[in-house]
Amino acid sequence: MRMKAASTLGLVFCLLATPLAVPTPARAVTININIGTNLNHGRPISCREGEFRIRDRGFRDVRRIDCRGRYFVYRGWRGVQRFEISLDSRNGRVVDVRRIRR
């Protein structure tokens, strides 16, 4: 009987001595992409690289629409909204961002 009480008491002290895990506060992550944002530090980009850069900025399901000529056009989702993003192929700068209705 004493052994059981001693082990129970020891367990209670161990639990009291152990610090409880306090959850860290949640932080909202905002990733802004605006007209004029430079995605590649002024260097030329490929169509595939532009797709990866847009995906890194928080868009999902990014699709290449037009990769001919001076401007590359992509469509992607951010949250529940769909966007069309145009990049300048010569310097990686965002030329246009438009929300597309479903």
C-alpha positions, 0 to 999 in steps of 0.5 A, a space after each residue: 500500500 505504501 509503495 503504491 502511494 509513494 509511486 502515485 505521489 512521485 508521479 504527481 510531483 513529476 507532472 507538477 515539475 514538468 513545464 507545460 507546453 505553451 502554444 506559440 501565438 499564430 502569426 498571419 503571413 501576408 505575401 504581397 505581389 503588386 505591379 512593379 514587383 521585381 521577381 528576379 532582380 532585374 535579370 531575364 527569366 524563362 517561362 518556367 522560372 516565372 511560374 516558380 517565382 509566382 508559386 513562391 509568392 503564395 499562388 497555387 495551381 499556377 498555369 502558363 497561359 502565354 509565354 511568347 513575346 515580351 510578356 509572360 501570362 499566368 493564371 493562379 489561385 490565391 485563397 478562393 480568388 483566381 488571378 491573371 499575372 503578367 510578367 515582363 520576360 526581360 527583367 522579371 517585373 510584374 506588369 499586371 495583376 488582375 482578379 478573374 471572376 469565376 
